[in-house]
Amino acid sequence: MKENNQINDKYTVAGTDIEAIKEQSRRSGLSYNEAKEFIAKTTGGHGTSIYSDTDAEAVKRNNQQSEDN
């Protein structure tokens, strides 16, 4: 019976090899969240500030210095 459970753990009810799908997924590229972060960092857009690596305070200081000069 234990051997039957091991076989059932390897395949879905439809017969899909679970480990093969996991491996294919690992090799397929960026995850949804990784892709979303990449797009936000490279193109900007609404609601992407959580992905920003810009130092907002440094930008404010530079803007202030530009206005002063």
Biopython code that builds the backbone (N, CA, C, O; Angstrom):
import numpy as np
from Bio.PDB.StructureBuilder import StructureBuilder

atoms = [
    (1, "MET", "N", (0.825, -1.200, 0.000)),
    (1, "MET", "CA", (0.000, 0.000, 0.000)),
    (1, "MET", "C", (0.869, 1.263, 0.000)),
    (1, "MET", "O", (0.525, 2.252, -0.647)),
    (2, "LYS", "N", (2.002, 1.231, 0.730)),
    (2, "LYS", "CA", (2.880, 2.394, 0.783)),
    (2, "LYS", "C", (3.422, 2.730, -0.612)),
    (2, "LYS", "O", (3.522, 3.900, -0.980)),
    (3, "GLU", "N", (3.770, 1.696, -1.380)),
    (3, "GLU", "CA", (4.276, 1.912, -2.724)),
    (3, "GLU", "C", (3.221, 2.577, -3.608)),
    (3, "GLU", "O", (3.555, 3.424, -4.437)),
    (4, "ASN", "N", (1.976, 2.208, -3.442)),
    (4, "ASN", "CA", (0.875, 2.811, -4.199)),
    (4, "ASN", "C", (0.724, 4.288, -3.849)),
    (4, "ASN", "O", (0.448, 5.101, -4.731)),
    (5, "ASN", "N", (0.901, 4.655, -2.569)),
    (5, "ASN", "CA", (0.815, 6.063, -2.158)),
    (5, "ASN", "C", (1.951, 6.873, -2.761)),
    (5, "ASN", "O", (1.758, 8.028, -3.141)),
    (6, "GLN", "N", (3.155, 6.267, -2.854)),
    (6, "GLN", "CA", (4.280, 6.970, -3.460)),
    (6, "GLN", "C", (4.003, 7.254, -4.929)),
    (6, "GLN", "O", (4.344, 8.326, -5.428)),
    (7, "ILE", "N", (3.394, 6.316, -5.616)),
    (7, "ILE", "CA", (3.037, 6.530, -7.015)),
    (7, "ILE", "C", (1.993, 7.635, -7.118)),
    (7, "ILE", "O", (2.078, 8.494, -7.995)),
    (8, "ASN", "N", (1.008, 7.613, -6.223)),
    (8, "ASN", "CA", (-0.034, 8.636, -6.231)),
    (8, "ASN", "C", (0.527, 10.012, -5.921)),
    (8, "ASN", "O", (0.004, 11.011, -6.415)),
    (9, "ASP", "N", (1.585, 10.091, -5.110)),
    (9, "ASP", "CA", (2.209, 11.372, -4.779)),
    (9, "ASP", "C", (2.998, 11.929, -5.963)),
    (9, "ASP", "O", (3.231, 13.136, -6.027)),
    (10, "LYS", "N", (3.405, 11.089, -6.886)),
    (10, "LYS", "CA", (4.210, 11.509, -8.026)),
    (10, "LYS", "C", (3.350, 11.995, -9.196)),
    (10, "LYS", "O", (3.820, 12.779, -10.021)),
    (11, "TYR", "N", (2.104, 11.542, -9.276)),
    (11, "TYR", "CA", (1.238, 11.876, -10.399)),
    (11, "TYR", "C", (-0.084, 12.473, -9.921)),
    (11, "TYR", "O", (-0.583, 12.133, -8.848)),
    (12, "THR", "N", (-0.637, 13.363, -10.729)),
    (12, "THR", "CA", (-1.977, 13.883, -10.432)),
    (12, "THR", "C", (-3.011, 12.834, -10.823)),
    (12, "THR", "O", (-2.669, 11.808, -11.412)),
    (13, "VAL", "N", (-4.250, 13.085, -10.502)),
    (13, "VAL", "CA", (-5.338, 12.174, -10.860)),
    (13, "VAL", "C", (-5.392, 11.979, -12.373)),
    (13, "VAL", "O", (-5.734, 10.899, -12.853)),
    (14, "ALA", "N", (-5.054, 13.022, -13.118)),
    (14, "ALA", "CA", (-5.078, 12.957, -14.577)),
    (14, "ALA", "C", (-3.837, 12.265, -15.153)),
    (14, "ALA", "O", (-3.755, 12.039, -16.360)),
    (15, "GLY", "N", (-2.864, 11.926, -14.280)),
    (15, "GLY", "CA", (-1.674, 11.217, -14.738)),
    (15, "GLY", "C", (-0.484, 12.102, -15.034)),
    (15, "GLY", "O", (0.503, 11.629, -15.599)),
    (16, "THR", "N", (-0.546, 13.378, -14.669)),
    (16, "THR", "CA", (0.555, 14.316, -14.914)),
    (16, "THR", "C", (1.661, 14.084, -13.892)),
    (16, "THR", "O", (1.388, 13.968, -12.698)),
    (17, "ASP", "N", (2.906, 14.016, -14.352)),
    (17, "ASP", "CA", (4.066, 13.835, -13.482)),
    (17, "ASP", "C", (4.354, 15.168, -12.774)),
    (17, "ASP", "O", (4.801, 16.123, -13.408)),
    (18, "ILE", "N", (4.101, 15.226, -11.487)),
    (18, "ILE", "CA", (4.216, 16.461, -10.708)),
    (18, "ILE", "C", (5.645, 16.994, -10.713)),
    (18, "ILE", "O", (5.847, 18.194, -10.900)),
    (19, "GLU", "N", (6.631, 16.139, -10.513)),
    (19, "GLU", "CA", (8.032, 16.584, -10.479)),
    (19, "GLU", "C", (8.474, 17.130, -11.838)),
    (19, "GLU", "O", (9.239, 18.093, -11.892)),
    (20, "ALA", "N", (8.010, 16.535, -12.922)),
    (20, "ALA", "CA", (8.364, 17.020, -14.251)),
    (20, "ALA", "C", (7.808, 18.430, -14.465)),
    (20, "ALA", "O", (8.484, 19.281, -15.044)),
    (21, "ILE", "N", (6.611, 18.674, -14.011)),
    (21, "ILE", "CA", (6.001, 20.004, -14.144)),
    (21, "ILE", "C", (6.747, 21.021, -13.285)),
    (21, "ILE", "O", (6.981, 22.148, -13.720)),
    (22, "LYS", "N", (7.120, 20.629, -12.073)),
    (22, "LYS", "CA", (7.880, 21.543, -11.205)),
    (22, "LYS", "C", (9.216, 21.909, -11.836)),
    (22, "LYS", "O", (9.623, 23.070, -11.798)),
    (23, "GLU", "N", (9.901, 20.924, -12.418)),
    (23, "GLU", "CA", (11.183, 21.182, -13.067)),
    (23, "GLU", "C", (11.003, 22.085, -14.283)),
    (23, "GLU", "O", (11.792, 23.007, -14.492)),
    (24, "GLN", "N", (9.996, 21.834, -15.068)),
    (24, "GLN", "CA", (9.713, 22.666, -16.237)),
    (24, "GLN", "C", (9.426, 24.103, -15.807)),
    (24, "GLN", "O", (9.862, 25.050, -16.462)),
    (25, "SER", "N", (8.709, 24.259, -14.731)),
    (25, "SER", "CA", (8.377, 25.586, -14.209)),
    (25, "SER", "C", (9.633, 26.316, -13.743)),
    (25, "SER", "O", (9.776, 27.515, -13.979)),
    (26, "ARG", "N", (10.548, 25.596, -13.079)),
    (26, "ARG", "CA", (11.794, 26.209, -12.610)),
    (26, "ARG", "C", (12.635, 26.724, -13.766)),
    (26, "ARG", "O", (13.324, 27.735, -13.632)),
    (27, "ARG", "N", (12.583, 26.033, -14.906)),
    (27, "ARG", "CA", (13.407, 26.409, -16.057)),
    (27, "ARG", "C", (12.717, 27.386, -17.001)),
    (27, "ARG", "O", (13.310, 27.803, -17.995)),
    (28, "SER", "N", (11.493, 27.751, -16.711)),
    (28, "SER", "CA", (10.715, 28.519, -17.681)),
    (28, "SER", "C", (10.960, 30.026, -17.654)),
    (28, "SER", "O", (10.443, 30.733, -18.519)),
    (29, "GLY", "N", (11.713, 30.535, -16.713)),
    (29, "GLY", "CA", (11.985, 31.966, -16.687)),
    (29, "GLY", "C", (11.480, 32.617, -15.419)),
    (29, "GLY", "O", (11.416, 31.981, -14.367)),
    (30, "LEU", "N", (11.126, 33.870, -15.519)),
    (30, "LEU", "CA", (10.705, 34.651, -14.366)),
    (30, "LEU", "C", (9.339, 34.217, -13.848)),
    (30, "LEU", "O", (8.459, 33.823, -14.613)),
    (31, "SER", "N", (9.188, 34.300, -12.536)),
    (31, "SER", "CA", (7.864, 34.076, -11.966)),
    (31, "SER", "C", (7.015, 35.326, -12.231)),
    (31, "SER", "O", (7.529, 36.348, -12.685)),
    (32, "TYR", "N", (5.747, 35.234, -11.952)),
    (32, "TYR", "CA", (4.849, 36.377, -12.148)),
    (32, "TYR", "C", (5.351, 37.589, -11.372)),
    (32, "TYR", "O", (5.445, 38.685, -11.925)),
    (33, "ASN", "N", (5.675, 37.398, -10.088)),
    (33, "ASN", "CA", (6.126, 38.523, -9.266)),
    (33, "ASN", "C", (7.485, 39.051, -9.717)),
    (33, "ASN", "O", (7.718, 40.259, -9.674)),
    (34, "GLU", "N", (8.383, 38.169, -10.149)),
    (34, "GLU", "CA", (9.674, 38.621, -10.655)),
    (34, "GLU", "C", (9.483, 39.447, -11.929)),
    (34, "GLU", "O", (10.139, 40.473, -12.111)),
    (35, "ALA", "N", (8.596, 39.005, -12.797)),
    (35, "ALA", "CA", (8.320, 39.755, -14.022)),
    (35, "ALA", "C", (7.710, 41.112, -13.702)),
    (35, "ALA", "O", (8.069, 42.121, -14.309)),
    (36, "LYS", "N", (6.791, 41.132, -12.752)),
    (36, "LYS", "CA", (6.141, 42.387, -12.356)),
    (36, "LYS", "C", (7.182, 43.368, -11.797)),
    (36, "LYS", "O", (7.153, 44.556, -12.118)),
    (37, "GLU", "N", (8.093, 42.869, -10.964)),
    (37, "GLU", "CA", (9.134, 43.725, -10.399)),
    (37, "GLU", "C", (10.060, 44.249, -11.501)),
    (37, "GLU", "O", (10.407, 45.430, -11.497)),
    (38, "PHE", "N", (10.461, 43.398, -12.435)),
    (38, "PHE", "CA", (11.332, 43.813, -13.532)),
    (38, "PHE", "C", (10.683, 44.909, -14.366)),
    (38, "PHE", "O", (11.320, 45.912, -14.691)),
    (39, "ILE", "N", (9.432, 44.716, -14.706)),
    (39, "ILE", "CA", (8.712, 45.718, -15.508)),
    (39, "ILE", "C", (8.606, 47.033, -14.760)),
    (39, "ILE", "O", (8.785, 48.101, -15.344)),
    (40, "ALA", "N", (8.314, 46.958, -13.466)),
    (40, "ALA", "CA", (8.185, 48.179, -12.675)),
    (40, "ALA", "C", (9.507, 48.927, -12.604)),
    (40, "ALA", "O", (9.528, 50.155, -12.693)),
    (41, "LYS", "N", (10.614, 48.200, -12.444)),
    (41, "LYS", "CA", (11.922, 48.851, -12.336)),
    (41, "LYS", "C", (12.410, 49.409, -13.655)),
    (41, "LYS", "O", (13.141, 50.399, -13.674)),
    (42, "THR", "N", (12.022, 48.798, -14.753)),
    (42, "THR", "CA", (12.563, 49.231, -16.041)),
    (42, "THR", "C", (11.656, 50.188, -16.795)),
    (42, "THR", "O", (12.130, 50.912, -17.670)),
    (43, "THR", "N", (10.362, 50.213, -16.482)),
    (43, "THR", "CA", (9.466, 51.084, -17.231)),
    (43, "THR", "C", (8.731, 52.085, -16.369)),
    (43, "THR", "O", (8.150, 53.037, -16.889)),
    (44, "GLY", "N", (8.744, 51.889, -15.056)),
    (44, "GLY", "CA", (7.982, 52.771, -14.177)),
    (44, "GLY", "C", (6.505, 52.515, -14.337)),
    (44, "GLY", "O", (6.102, 51.549, -14.985)),
    (45, "GLY", "N", (5.696, 53.373, -13.751)),
    (45, "GLY", "CA", (4.266, 53.211, -13.896)),
    (45, "GLY", "C", (3.547, 53.446, -12.590)),
    (45, "GLY", "O", (4.174, 53.620, -11.545)),
    (46, "HIS", "N", (2.248, 53.450, -12.651)),
    (46, "HIS", "CA", (1.389, 53.713, -11.492)),
    (46, "HIS", "C", (1.495, 52.581, -10.475)),
    (46, "HIS", "O", (1.382, 51.411, -10.840)),
    (47, "GLY", "N", (1.709, 52.916, -9.212)),
    (47, "GLY", "CA", (1.734, 51.924, -8.142)),
    (47, "GLY", "C", (2.979, 51.060, -8.096)),
    (47, "GLY", "O", (2.950, 49.967, -7.529)),
    (48, "THR", "N", (4.075, 51.529, -8.681)),
    (48, "THR", "CA", (5.285, 50.717, -8.705)),
    (48, "THR", "C", (6.338, 51.170, -7.702)),
    (48, "THR", "O", (7.462, 50.668, -7.715)),
    (49, "SER", "N", (5.992, 52.101, -6.843)),
    (49, "SER", "CA", (6.984, 52.655, -5.915)),
    (49, "SER", "C", (7.582, 51.611, -4.984)),
    (49, "SER", "O", (8.712, 51.783, -4.529)),
    (50, "ILE", "N", (6.866, 50.542, -4.689)),
    (50, "ILE", "CA", (7.431, 49.527, -3.797)),
    (50, "ILE", "C", (8.614, 48.821, -4.438)),
    (50, "ILE", "O", (9.420, 48.217, -3.730)),
    (51, "TYR", "N", (8.741, 48.880, -5.766)),
    (51, "TYR", "CA", (9.846, 48.240, -6.464)),
    (51, "TYR", "C", (10.995, 49.204, -6.742)),
    (51, "TYR", "O", (12.039, 48.794, -7.249)),
    (52, "SER", "N", (10.813, 50.465, -6.417)),
    (52, "SER", "CA", (11.803, 51.474, -6.761)),
    (52, "SER", "C", (13.024, 51.368, -5.864)),
    (52, "SER", "O", (12.905, 51.134, -4.661)),
    (53, "ASP", "N", (14.207, 51.544, -6.461)),
    (53, "ASP", "CA", (15.428, 51.610, -5.668)),
    (53, "ASP", "C", (15.976, 53.036, -5.656)),
    (53, "ASP", "O", (17.138, 53.260, -5.317)),
    (54, "THR", "N", (15.128, 53.999, -6.030)),
    (54, "THR", "CA", (15.499, 55.410, -6.022)),
    (54, "THR", "C", (15.441, 55.947, -4.602)),
    (54, "THR", "O", (14.482, 55.691, -3.873)),
    (55, "ASP", "N", (16.471, 56.696, -4.208)),
    (55, "ASP", "CA", (16.489, 57.335, -2.898)),
    (55, "ASP", "C", (15.710, 58.646, -3.015)),
    (55, "ASP", "O", (16.230, 59.644, -3.514)),
    (56, "ALA", "N", (14.478, 58.635, -2.557)),
    (56, "ALA", "CA", (13.596, 59.797, -2.700)),
    (56, "ALA", "C", (14.173, 61.029, -2.015)),
    (56, "ALA", "O", (14.041, 62.143, -2.523)),
    (57, "GLU", "N", (14.800, 60.838, -0.882)),
    (57, "GLU", "CA", (15.375, 61.986, -0.160)),
    (57, "GLU", "C", (16.526, 62.611, -0.947)),
    (57, "GLU", "O", (16.675, 63.833, -0.959)),
    (58, "ALA", "N", (17.338, 61.783, -1.601)),
    (58, "ALA", "CA", (18.441, 62.307, -2.419)),
    (58, "ALA", "C", (17.886, 63.102, -3.596)),
    (58, "ALA", "O", (18.442, 64.142, -3.949)),
    (59, "VAL", "N", (16.818, 62.641, -4.198)),
    (59, "VAL", "CA", (16.193, 63.367, -5.314)),
    (59, "VAL", "C", (15.668, 64.704, -4.822)),
    (59, "VAL", "O", (15.837, 65.720, -5.496)),
    (60, "LYS", "N", (15.033, 64.720, -3.658)),
    (60, "LYS", "CA", (14.526, 65.974, -3.089)),
    (60, "LYS", "C", (15.667, 66.948, -2.836)),
    (60, "LYS", "O", (15.546, 68.138, -3.127)),
    (61, "ARG", "N", (16.782, 66.446, -2.291)),
    (61, "ARG", "CA", (17.940, 67.319, -2.028)),
    (61, "ARG", "C", (18.486, 67.887, -3.338)),
    (61, "ARG", "O", (18.788, 69.078, -3.424)),
    (62, "ASN", "N", (18.611, 67.034, -4.355)),
    (62, "ASN", "CA", (19.114, 67.504, -5.657)),
    (62, "ASN", "C", (18.178, 68.530, -6.272)),
    (62, "ASN", "O", (18.631, 69.522, -6.843)),
    (63, "ASN", "N", (16.898, 68.303, -6.162)),
    (63, "ASN", "CA", (15.934, 69.266, -6.686)),
    (63, "ASN", "C", (16.023, 70.597, -5.956)),
    (63, "ASN", "O", (15.936, 71.659, -6.573)),
    (64, "GLN", "N", (16.195, 70.538, -4.652)),
    (64, "GLN", "CA", (16.308, 71.758, -3.851)),
    (64, "GLN", "C", (17.577, 72.526, -4.224)),
    (64, "GLN", "O", (17.559, 73.752, -4.341)),
    (65, "GLN", "N", (18.677, 71.794, -4.409)),
    (65, "GLN", "CA", (19.927, 72.447, -4.797)),
    (65, "GLN", "C", (19.788, 73.100, -6.168)),
    (65, "GLN", "O", (20.316, 74.191, -6.386)),
    (66, "SER", "N", (19.093, 72.457, -7.084)),
    (66, "SER", "CA", (18.891, 73.014, -8.417)),
    (66, "SER", "C", (18.070, 74.300, -8.353)),
    (66, "SER", "O", (18.344, 75.258, -9.076)),
    (67, "GLU", "N", (17.068, 74.312, -7.485)),
    (67, "GLU", "CA", (16.241, 75.501, -7.337)),
    (67, "GLU", "C", (17.039, 76.644, -6.698)),
    (67, "GLU", "O", (16.829, 77.809, -7.035)),
    (68, "ASP", "N", (17.947, 76.314, -5.785)),
    (68, "ASP", "CA", (18.746, 77.321, -5.102)),
    (68, "ASP", "C", (19.789, 77.957, -6.031)),
    (68, "ASP", "O", (20.184, 79.105, -5.832)),
    (69, "ASN", "N", (20.221, 77.217, -7.025)),
    (69, "ASN", "CA", (21.267, 77.730, -7.930)),
    (69, "ASN", "C", (20.647, 78.483, -9.017)),
    (69, "ASN", "O", (21.346, 78.999, -9.888)),
]
sb = StructureBuilder()
sb.init_structure("model")
sb.init_model(0)
sb.init_chain("A")
sb.init_seg("    ")
for serial, (resi, resn, name, xyz) in enumerate(atoms, 1):
    if name == "N":
        sb.init_residue(resn, " ", resi, " ")
    sb.init_atom(name, np.array(xyz, "f"), 0.0, 1.0, " ", f" {name:<3s}", serial, name[0])
structure = sb.get_structure()
